[in-house]
Amino acid sequence: MLGWVVTFLVIALIAGILGFGGVAGASIEIAKIIFFIAVVLFLVSAVVGLARGRNRV
C-alpha cells in the first residue's frame, strides 16, 4: 500500500515540475489519503497482533 503512496508522490512531483498544478494537487491528496489508511491499518494490525500474542493464565 505504501508503494501506491510513493507512486502518487512521484506523479505529483513530476506534474508539479511540468506545471500541471491540478494533477499535482490531486495526486498529493490521494497519496495523503492512502498514507493515512495505511497507518490506521498498521495500528489496527499491531493491536490485534499484541492481543493475540498474549497468553492468559
C-alpha positions as CSV (number, residue, x, y, z in Angstrom):
1,M,0.0,0.0,0.0
2,L,2.9,2.3,0.7
3,G,4.0,1.6,-2.8
4,W,0.9,3.4,-4.1
5,V,1.7,6.4,-1.9
6,V,5.2,6.7,-3.4
7,T,3.8,6.3,-6.9
8,F,1.3,9.1,-6.4
9,L,4.0,11.3,-4.8
10,V,6.3,10.8,-7.8
11,I,3.4,11.6,-10.1
12,A,2.7,14.8,-8.1
13,L,6.3,15.9,-8.2
14,I,6.6,15.3,-12.0
15,A,3.3,17.1,-12.6
16,G,4.3,20.0,-10.4
17,I,7.6,20.4,-12.2
18,L,5.8,20.3,-15.6
19,G,3.3,22.9,-14.4
20,F,0.2,20.8,-14.0
21,G,-1.0,22.1,-10.7
22,G,-4.4,20.4,-10.7
23,V,-2.9,17.0,-11.3
24,A,-0.2,17.5,-8.8
25,G,-2.7,18.6,-6.1
26,A,-5.0,15.7,-6.8
27,S,-2.1,13.3,-6.6
28,I,-0.9,14.7,-3.3
29,E,-4.4,14.4,-1.8
30,I,-4.7,10.8,-3.0
31,A,-1.3,10.0,-1.6
32,K,-2.2,11.5,1.8
33,I,-5.4,9.6,2.0
34,I,-3.7,6.3,1.1
35,F,-0.9,7.0,3.6
36,F,-3.3,7.6,6.5
37,I,-5.3,4.5,5.6
38,A,-2.0,2.5,5.7
39,V,-1.1,4.0,9.1
40,V,-4.5,3.1,10.5
41,L,-4.4,-0.4,9.1
42,F,-0.9,-0.8,10.6
43,L,-2.0,0.3,14.0
44,V,-5.1,-2.0,13.9
45,S,-2.9,-5.0,12.9
46,A,-0.4,-4.2,15.6
47,V,-3.1,-4.0,18.3
48,V,-4.7,-7.2,17.1
49,G,-1.3,-8.9,17.0
50,L,-0.5,-7.9,20.5
51,A,-3.9,-9.0,21.8
52,R,-3.5,-12.4,20.1
53,G,0.1,-12.9,21.3
54,R,-0.7,-12.7,25.0
55,N,-1.3,-16.0,26.9
56,R,-4.0,-15.6,29.5
57,V,-3.2,-17.6,32.6
